[in-house]
Amino acid sequence: MQTVILYAATAVLVVISLIKNKQKTKKAMIKAWKAFENILPQLLGVVIVVGIALALLDTETISAVIGSASGWYGVAIASVIGAVTLIPGFIAFPTAALLLVGGAGYMQIAAFVSSLMMVGVVTLPVEIRYLGKRSALIRNAMAFVFSFAVALVIGKVMGEI
């Protein structure tokens, strides 16, 4: 129901924008479409990979590796996977939701998403160039440790610990 309300509100606001200034609205729509076209390959790639992974891995396998019963071992695996993966936030959260439905635990998903957003193994060379080796490594190490803190807090809140 919320989705319908959001789409309806968006449609109304676009119509208001069209009435107020047709040219600006047209420019904005063209810009938005181009941004969508740029994002689409990444989005489709990740959705396909996650879809294949969820099709190949049954609920029991996902639960065994990163389910709530996997404990800190699963948190560590999820953190490492998140740290070495380069996925934008708007894809990470739906992916996390799919993994939760597939049997992953809240602590593990919290560690995955937080390390995904904060740790940049793939982007480390760029960070080193701009921040220096020491600063980049310290920042990434602290972010990695913080992903465990996030998992701990989520585990307490969700009653997994």
HELIX and SHEET records of a PDB file:
HELIX    1   1 GLN A    2  LYS A   20  1                                  19    
HELIX    2   2 LYS A   22  LEU A   56  1                                  35    
HELIX    3   3 THR A   59  ILE A   66  1                                   8    
HELIX    4   4 SER A   68  SER A   70  5                                   3    
HELIX    5   5 GLY A   71  VAL A   84  1                                  14    
HELIX    6   6 GLY A   89  VAL A  101  1                                  13    
HELIX    7   7 TYR A  106  MET A  118  1                                  13    
HELIX    8   8 LEU A  124  LEU A  131  1                                   8    
HELIX    9   9 LYS A  133  MET A  158  1                                  26    
END                                                                             
